[in-house]
Amino acid sequence: MSKTLEAKRNRKIYITKVVIAAILGIMVVFPIYMMFISSVKPKSDVFDMKIIPGTFTMDGYTTALNENFGRYFSNSLFVSTVVTLVALVFHAMSGYALARLDFVGKKGMFLWIISTLMIPFSVITIPLFILMKQFDWLNSFKGIIIPAIPHAYGIFLYRQFFITMPDDLEEAATIDGCSYLGIFTKIFLPLSKSISVTLGVAFFIANWNNYLWPLIVTQKQSMWVLQVALANFVGRSDTPWNAIMASGVITVIPIIIIFFALQKHLVEGIKMSGLK
């Protein structure tokens, strides 16, 4: 009898969890669905809030592409990809050095790096802009990319992962004649695949959605990224809302593809990010 009651109770708990998950899923997906539906509506029908539009049109996408949206998309893709790849390489090397190598001032350097997490970006915006101007990096990819590469979070996460690796791996590699670089590239880096994917996705999304810094350092329209272009769409006197919705759909597509393609590694990386 008790087992029957327990089974009923577990079933009720399971159904409750499923219902809550379904509600949360709808809350997340519904705005994206409405954005897509609005992108295929005529300009005059965008705000009618119909779940299924009476008229389908691709005018929004045509307008977006005619506004040089492909160039802005390629700019965002280039900036996000370069920042992500370069940041992963430098952060992994820094994390390895702080976790496995012994040198003077290592602890102080690590604390100094972590302390930068407490400094908001708005505090260093003006000094960074002055540096970019002195280097003549305004209106260039260098000005957008290089300041976005260093980040204490990536170094911290790699360091916390590498510090948990057994010493036997490093000792065996040293006996076989591996240098520090060989140990890093042949042993530690391949083992950090899940952490690298998690950080890579986080860096890519952060730079894909970045608006403030590209807005500050790029005045030329040819250097705009997606977020800056979308903001300028909204600022017009006759705002093409269906084109804005179409641009939003195009902007979201790479993020969705990345998430579903790397979902397995993301879950593993999130679980491993709690290692101390």
KEKE-3310 file (N, C-alpha, C; in steps of 0.2 Angstrom, whole numbers, plus 5000, padded with zeros to 4 digits):
npx = (5004:5010:5019:5012:5006:5017:5022:5011:5013:5026:5023:5014:5023:5031:5023:5020:5032:5034:5024:5027:5040:5035:5028:5038:5046:5037:5036:5049:5050:5040:5041:5051:5045:5035:5043:5048:5035:5031:5041:5037:5026:5016:5022:5012:5005:5012:5010:4998:4997:4993:4993:4994:4997:4987:4992:5006:5023:5039:5044:5050:5063:5068:5070:5079:5090:5093:5097:5111:5113:5119:5133:5134:5131:5142:5152:5149:5150:5164:5171:5166:5170:5184:5188:5183:5191:5204:5204:5201:5213:5223:5218:5218:5232:5236:5229:5234:5247:5246:5240:5249:5262:5277:5282:5288:5278:5266:5254:5250:5248:5237:5227:5227:5222:5209:5204:5200:5188:5179:5178:5168:5164:5160:5168:5181:5179:5181:5196:5200:5195:5203:5215:5213:5212:5224:5232:5227:5217:5203:5188:5191:5194:5203:5202:5190:5191:5203:5203:5192:5197:5205:5199:5195:5187:5188:5201:5201:5192:5199:5210:5205:5201:5212:5220:5215:5219:5227:5244:5251:5250:5257:5269:5272:5273:5283:5294:5294:5299:5293:5290:5285:5276:5273:5266:5256:5249:5247:5241:5234:5226:5218:5211:5203:5192:5177:5176:5182:5173:5161:5166:5169:5157:5150:5159:5157:5143:5143:5151:5144:5132:5137:5136:5139:5153:5157:5149:5155:5168:5167:5163:5161:5149:5152:5159:5150:5142:5130:5121:5123:5119:5105:5100:5101:5092:5080:5080:5075:5064:5053:5051:5055:5047:5045:5056:5065:5061:5064:5078:5081:5078:5087:5098:5097:5098:5112:5115:5106:5109:5122:5120:5112:5120:5131:5126:5128:5141:5141:5133:5141:5152:5147:5144:5157:5162:5160:5171:5184)
npy = (4994:5006:5007:5010:5022:5030:5028:5035:5048:5051:5051:5062:5072:5071:5075:5088:5094:5092:5100:5113:5115:5115:5126:5136:5134:5138:5151:5156:5152:5158:5173:5173:5166:5175:5186:5180:5178:5191:5196:5191:5197:5210:5227:5236:5228:5223:5225:5220:5208:5196:5178:5169:5176:5184:5187:5183:5188:5192:5204:5211:5204:5207:5221:5222:5215:5224:5235:5233:5223:5211:5214:5219:5208:5199:5206:5205:5192:5189:5197:5191:5178:5178:5185:5175:5163:5168:5172:5160:5153:5161:5162:5149:5146:5155:5151:5138:5141:5148:5137:5126:5129:5135:5150:5166:5177:5172:5169:5182:5188:5180:5184:5198:5197:5191:5201:5211:5208:5214:5227:5237:5238:5251:5260:5259:5263:5276:5278:5267:5270:5282:5276:5268:5278:5284:5274:5274:5266:5267:5264:5252:5234:5230:5239:5235:5221:5218:5224:5217:5204:5200:5193:5190:5180:5169:5165:5161:5151:5141:5139:5134:5122:5116:5114:5104:5093:5077:5075:5065:5063:5074:5072:5059:5063:5072:5063:5057:5066:5078:5095:5110:5116:5106:5097:5105:5107:5094:5086:5093:5103:5095:5088:5098:5100:5101:5112:5122:5123:5127:5140:5145:5146:5155:5167:5169:5172:5183:5193:5193:5199:5211:5228:5242:5244:5242:5252:5264:5264:5263:5273:5273:5268:5256:5248:5244:5233:5220:5223:5237:5241:5237:5246:5258:5256:5257:5270:5278:5289:5284:5269:5253:5241:5227:5224:5226:5215:5205:5206:5203:5190:5184:5187:5180:5166:5161:5159:5150:5139:5136:5133:5121:5112:5111:5106:5095:5096:5108:5105:5096:5105:5115:5107:5103:5116:5119:5113:5113)
npz = (5000:5004:4995:4983:4986:4987:4974:4967:4972:4967:4954:4953:4957:4946:4935:4939:4938:4924:4919:4924:4918:4904:4904:4907:4896:4885:4889:4886:4872:4865:4864:4854:4844:4841:4836:4824:4817:4816:4807:4795:4792:4784:4784:4790:4798:4809:4823:4826:4834:4831:4832:4821:4806:4794:4781:4773:4770:4763:4763:4774:4776:4763:4764:4775:4769:4759:4765:4768:4776:4776:4776:4789:4796:4793:4798:4812:4814:4810:4820:4832:4831:4830:4842:4851:4848:4849:4862:4869:4867:4873:4886:4891:4891:4900:4911:4913:4916:4928:4936:4935:4934:4943:4949:4953:4962:4958:4965:4969:4956:4951:4960:4957:4944:4946:4953:4944:4939:4947:4942:4933:4916:4911:4919:4913:4900:4894:4896:4888:4876:4873:4872:4861:4851:4852:4847:4834:4831:4829:4821:4816:4814:4824:4834:4839:4842:4850:4863:4868:4871:4883:4898:4915:4919:4910:4912:4925:4926:4918:4925:4937:4933:4927:4939:4946:4939:4939:4946:4941:4927:4922:4926:4920:4907:4907:4910:4898:4890:4886:4884:4893:4884:4876:4885:4888:4876:4871:4882:4892:4886:4876:4886:4891:4884:4886:4895:4887:4876:4883:4888:4875:4869:4878:4876:4863:4861:4870:4863:4851:4854:4858:4861:4866:4866:4852:4846:4851:4846:4832:4820:4806:4794:4787:4796:4806:4817:4820:4831:4832:4820:4821:4831:4824:4814:4822:4826:4816:4807:4800:4805:4800:4805:4802:4795:4805:4814:4806:4804:4818:4818:4810:4817:4828:4824:4822:4835:4840:4832:4836:4850:4849:4842:4850:4862:4871:4875:4881:4893:4899:4902:4910:4921:4925:4928:4941:4948:4960)
capx = (5000:5014:5023:5007:5005:5023:5022:5007:5016:5031:5020:5011:5028:5034:5018:5021:5039:5033:5020:5031:5045:5032:5026:5044:5048:5033:5038:5055:5050:5034:5044:5055:5040:5031:5047:5048:5029:5031:5045:5034:5020:5017:5024:5006:5002:5017:5008:4991:4997:4990:4998:4995:4996:4983:4996:5014:5027:5046:5047:5055:5069:5071:5072:5085:5096:5094:5101:5118:5113:5124:5139:5134:5131:5148:5156:5148:5153:5171:5173:5164:5174:5191:5188:5182:5197:5211:5203:5202:5220:5227:5215:5220:5239:5237:5226:5239:5253:5244:5239:5254:5269:5279:5286:5288:5272:5260:5248:5248:5246:5231:5223:5226:5218:5203:5201:5197:5181:5175:5178:5163:5167:5159:5174:5187:5177:5185:5203:5201:5194:5209:5221:5212:5213:5232:5235:5224:5213:5196:5185:5195:5193:5208:5199:5184:5193:5209:5200:5187:5200:5206:5194:5197:5183:5191:5208:5199:5189:5204:5215:5202:5200:5219:5223:5212:5222:5232:5251:5254:5250:5262:5276:5274:5274:5290:5298:5294:5303:5288:5291:5279:5272:5270:5262:5250:5245:5245:5238:5230:5222:5213:5206:5199:5187:5171:5177:5183:5166:5157:5168:5169:5150:5149:5162:5154:5137:5144:5153:5139:5127:5140:5133:5142:5160:5157:5146:5160:5174:5166:5159:5160:5144:5154:5161:5145:5140:5123:5118:5123:5114:5098:5099:5100:5085:5075:5081:5073:5057:5048:5054:5052:5047:5045:5063:5069:5060:5068:5085:5082:5078:5094:5103:5096:5099:5118:5115:5102:5113:5128:5117:5110:5126:5136:5122:5131:5148:5139:5131:5147:5156:5143:5145:5164:5164:5160:5177:5188)
capy = (5000:5012:5008:5012:5029:5033:5029:5040:5054:5052:5053:5069:5077:5071:5078:5095:5096:5093:5106:5119:5115:5117:5134:5140:5133:5142:5158:5157:5152:5162:5179:5171:5164:5181:5189:5177:5179:5198:5197:5189:5201:5217:5233:5239:5223:5220:5226:5217:5203:5189:5173:5167:5181:5183:5188:5182:5192:5192:5211:5213:5201:5210:5227:5221:5214:5230:5239:5231:5219:5205:5216:5219:5201:5196:5210:5202:5185:5189:5199:5186:5172:5180:5186:5169:5159:5170:5172:5154:5151:5165:5161:5142:5146:5159:5146:5132:5144:5149:5131:5121:5132:5139:5156:5172:5182:5169:5170:5189:5189:5178:5189:5204:5196:5190:5208:5215:5206:5219:5233:5237:5240:5258:5263:5259:5264:5282:5276:5262:5274:5286:5272:5266:5284:5285:5269:5275:5260:5268:5262:5246:5228:5229:5242:5231:5215:5217:5226:5212:5197:5198:5192:5186:5174:5163:5163:5158:5144:5136:5138:5130:5115:5113:5113:5098:5087:5073:5076:5059:5065:5079:5068:5054:5067:5075:5058:5055:5071:5083:5102:5113:5117:5099:5095:5109:5106:5087:5083:5097:5106:5091:5086:5103:5101:5103:5119:5126:5124:5131:5146:5148:5148:5161:5172:5171:5176:5190:5197:5193:5204:5217:5234:5248:5246:5244:5259:5269:5264:5263:5279:5272:5263:5250:5244:5242:5226:5219:5227:5244:5242:5237:5252:5263:5254:5259:5277:5281:5292:5279:5263:5247:5236:5220:5223:5225:5209:5200:5207:5200:5183:5182:5188:5174:5160:5158:5157:5144:5133:5134:5129:5114:5109:5110:5106:5090:5099:5113:5102:5094:5110:5118:5102:5104:5122:5119:5110:5118)
capz = (5000:5005:4988:4979:4988:4985:4966:4965:4974:4963:4948:4954:4957:4939:4931:4941:4935:4917:4918:4925:4912:4898:4905:4906:4889:4881:4890:4882:4865:4863:4861:4848:4839:4839:4832:4818:4814:4814:4802:4789:4791:4781:4789:4794:4803:4814:4830:4827:4839:4829:4832:4814:4802:4788:4775:4773:4765:4764:4762:4779:4774:4758:4766:4779:4765:4755:4770:4769:4783:4775:4778:4797:4799:4792:4803:4819:4814:4811:4827:4838:4830:4831:4849:4854:4847:4852:4870:4872:4867:4879:4893:4892:4892:4907:4917:4914:4920:4935:4939:4935:4935:4949:4948:4959:4961:4955:4969:4968:4949:4951:4964:4953:4938:4948:4956:4938:4939:4951:4939:4928:4910:4911:4922:4909:4893:4892:4895:4882:4870:4872:4870:4854:4847:4851:4843:4828:4830:4829:4815:4813:4818:4829:4840:4842:4844:4855:4870:4870:4871:4890:4903:4920:4920:4907:4915:4932:4925:4915:4931:4942:4930:4927:4945:4948:4935:4943:4944:4937:4920:4920:4928:4915:4901:4908:4909:4891:4887:4884:4887:4896:4879:4874:4890:4888:4870:4870:4887:4896:4881:4874:4891:4893:4878:4888:4897:4881:4872:4887:4887:4869:4867:4882:4873:4856:4862:4873:4858:4846:4857:4861:4857:4868:4863:4844:4845:4853:4842:4825:4817:4799:4794:4785:4802:4811:4819:4820:4836:4831:4814:4823:4834:4819:4811:4826:4827:4810:4808:4798:4807:4796:4811:4800:4794:4812:4816:4801:4806:4824:4817:4807:4822:4833:4821:4824:4843:4841:4829:4841:4856:4848:4840:4856:4869:4875:4878:4886:4899:4903:4904:4916:4927:4927:4930:4948:4951:4964)
cpx = (5004:5018:5018:5006:5011:5024:5017:5010:5022:5028:5017:5017:5031:5030:5019:5027:5038:5029:5024:5037:5042:5030:5032:5046:5044:5035:5044:5054:5045:5037:5047:5050:5037:5036:5048:5041:5029:5035:5042:5027:5021:5018:5018:5003:5006:5014:5001:4991:4994:4995:4999:4993:4991:4987:5003:5017:5034:5049:5052:5062:5073:5074:5078:5091:5098:5098:5108:5118:5118:5131:5139:5134:5138:5153:5156:5151:5160:5174:5172:5169:5181:5192:5188:5188:5203:5210:5204:5209:5224:5225:5218:5227:5240:5234:5231:5245:5252:5242:5244:5261:5271:5284:5284:5282:5266:5254:5245:5245:5239:5226:5221:5221:5211:5199:5198:5190:5176:5175:5173:5166:5166:5165:5180:5185:5181:5192:5204:5200:5200:5214:5220:5213:5220:5235:5232:5220:5205:5194:5189:5193:5197:5205:5193:5186:5198:5206:5196:5191:5201:5200:5196:5193:5186:5197:5206:5197:5194:5209:5212:5201:5207:5222:5220:5215:5227:5239:5254:5255:5256:5269:5277:5276:5281:5295:5299:5297:5299:5290:5285:5274:5269:5265:5255:5246:5243:5241:5232:5224:5216:5208:5202:5194:5180:5171:5178:5177:5162:5159:5168:5162:5148:5152:5159:5148:5138:5146:5148:5134:5130:5138:5137:5148:5160:5154:5151:5165:5173:5161:5157:5154:5146:5157:5156:5144:5133:5119:5118:5119:5107:5096:5098:5094:5080:5075:5078:5066:5052:5051:5051:5052:5047:5052:5067:5068:5064:5075:5086:5082:5084:5099:5103:5098:5106:5118:5112:5106:5118:5125:5116:5115:5131:5133:5126:5137:5146:5137:5137:5151:5153:5144:5152:5166:5164:5166:5181:5195)
cpy = (5006:5013:5011:5020:5033:5034:5034:5047:5056:5054:5060:5074:5077:5075:5086:5098:5097:5099:5113:5120:5117:5124:5138:5140:5138:5150:5160:5157:5157:5169:5178:5170:5171:5186:5187:5178:5186:5200:5195:5192:5208:5222:5235:5234:5220:5220:5224:5211:5197:5184:5170:5173:5179:5183:5187:5185:5192:5199:5213:5210:5205:5217:5227:5219:5220:5235:5237:5226:5213:5207:5217:5212:5198:5200:5207:5195:5185:5192:5194:5180:5173:5181:5179:5164:5161:5170:5165:5151:5155:5163:5154:5142:5150:5154:5140:5135:5145:5143:5126:5123:5135:5144:5162:5176:5179:5170:5178:5191:5186:5182:5195:5203:5195:5197:5212:5213:5211:5226:5233:5240:5248:5262:5264:5261:5270:5281:5272:5266:5279:5282:5270:5272:5285:5280:5269:5268:5261:5267:5257:5240:5227:5233:5239:5225:5214:5219:5220:5205:5196:5198:5187:5180:5168:5160:5159:5151:5139:5134:5133:5123:5112:5111:5106:5092:5084:5075:5071:5060:5069:5075:5063:5058:5070:5069:5056:5061:5077:5090:5104:5114:5111:5096:5099:5107:5099:5083:5087:5100:5101:5089:5092:5105:5104:5110:5124:5128:5128:5139:5149:5150:5155:5167:5174:5175:5183:5195:5198:5199:5210:5223:5241:5249:5246:5250:5265:5270:5264:5268:5277:5266:5256:5245:5242:5235:5226:5223:5234:5246:5242:5243:5257:5262:5258:5267:5281:5284:5288:5272:5257:5241:5229:5219:5222:5218:5203:5200:5203:5192:5180:5183:5182:5167:5157:5155:5150:5138:5131:5130:5122:5109:5107:5108:5101:5092:5104:5111:5100:5099:5114:5113:5103:5110:5123:5116:5115:5116)
cpz = (5000:4998:4983:4980:4986:4977:4964:4966:4969:4956:4948:4953:4949:4935:4932:4938:4927:4915:4919:4920:4906:4898:4904:4899:4884:4882:4887:4875:4862:4860:4854:4842:4836:4834:4825:4814:4812:4808:4795:4788:4787:4786:4793:4799:4808:4821:4831:4832:4837:4829:4825:4810:4796:4781:4777:4768:4767:4763:4768:4778:4768:4760:4770:4774:4761:4759:4772:4775:4782:4778:4786:4800:4799:4797:4810:4819:4814:4817:4832:4837:4832:4839:4853:4854:4850:4860:4873:4872:4873:4886:4895:4894:4899:4912:4918:4918:4927:4939:4940:4936:4941:4947:4953:4957:4958:4958:4968:4961:4948:4954:4960:4947:4940:4950:4950:4937:4942:4948:4933:4922:4909:4914:4917:4902:4891:4891:4889:4876:4868:4870:4862:4849:4846:4847:4836:4826:4829:4822:4811:4817:4824:4835:4843:4845:4850:4862:4873:4872:4879:4894:4908:4921:4917:4910:4922:4931:4922:4921:4936:4939:4930:4934:4948:4944:4940:4941:4940:4930:4918:4921:4922:4908:4901:4907:4902:4887:4884:4888:4890:4890:4876:4879:4890:4882:4869:4876:4890:4892:4879:4880:4894:4888:4880:4891:4892:4877:4876:4887:4880:4867:4871:4878:4867:4857:4865:4867:4852:4848:4859:4857:4859:4865:4856:4843:4846:4848:4835:4823:4810:4799:4791:4790:4807:4811:4819:4825:4835:4825:4816:4827:4830:4815:4815:4827:4821:4811:4806:4799:4803:4801:4808:4798:4800:4814:4812:4803:4813:4823:4814:4812:4827:4830:4822:4831:4844:4838:4834:4847:4855:4846:4845:4863:4873:4879:4883:4893:4903:4906:4910:4922:4930:4929:4937:4952:4954:4964)
residu = (MET:SER:LYS:THR:LEU:GLU:ALA:LYS:ARG:ASN:ARG:LYS:ILE:TYR:ILE:THR:LYS:VAL:VAL:ILE:ALA:ALA:ILE:LEU:GLY:ILE:MET:VAL:VAL:PHE:PRO:ILE:TYR:MET:MET:PHE:ILE:SER:SER:VAL:LYS:PRO:LYS:SER:ASP:VAL:PHE:ASP:MET:LYS:ILE:ILE:PRO:GLY:THR:PHE:THR:MET:ASP:GLY:TYR:THR:THR:ALA:LEU:ASN:GLU:ASN:PHE:GLY:ARG:TYR:PHE:SER:ASN:SER:LEU:PHE:VAL:SER:THR:VAL:VAL:THR:LEU:VAL:ALA:LEU:VAL:PHE:HIS:ALA:MET:SER:GLY:TYR:ALA:LEU:ALA:ARG:LEU:ASP:PHE:VAL:GLY:LYS:LYS:GLY:MET:PHE:LEU:TRP:ILE:ILE:SER:THR:LEU:MET:ILE:PRO:PHE:SER:VAL:ILE:THR:ILE:PRO:LEU:PHE:ILE:LEU:MET:LYS:GLN:PHE:ASP:TRP:LEU:ASN:SER:PHE:LYS:GLY:ILE:ILE:ILE:PRO:ALA:ILE:PRO:HIS:ALA:TYR:GLY:ILE:PHE:LEU:TYR:ARG:GLN:PHE:PHE:ILE:THR:MET:PRO:ASP:ASP:LEU:GLU:GLU:ALA:ALA:THR:ILE:ASP:GLY:CYS:SER:TYR:LEU:GLY:ILE:PHE:THR:LYS:ILE:PHE:LEU:PRO:LEU:SER:LYS:SER:ILE:SER:VAL:THR:LEU:GLY:VAL:ALA:PHE:PHE:ILE:ALA:ASN:TRP:ASN:ASN:TYR:LEU:TRP:PRO:LEU:ILE:VAL:THR:GLN:LYS:GLN:SER:MET:TRP:VAL:LEU:GLN:VAL:ALA:LEU:ALA:ASN:PHE:VAL:GLY:ARG:SER:ASP:THR:PRO:TRP:ASN:ALA:ILE:MET:ALA:SER:GLY:VAL:ILE:THR:VAL:ILE:PRO:ILE:ILE:ILE:ILE:PHE:PHE:ALA:LEU:GLN:LYS:HIS:LEU:VAL:GLU:GLY:ILE:LYS:MET:SER:GLY:LEU:LYS)
# end
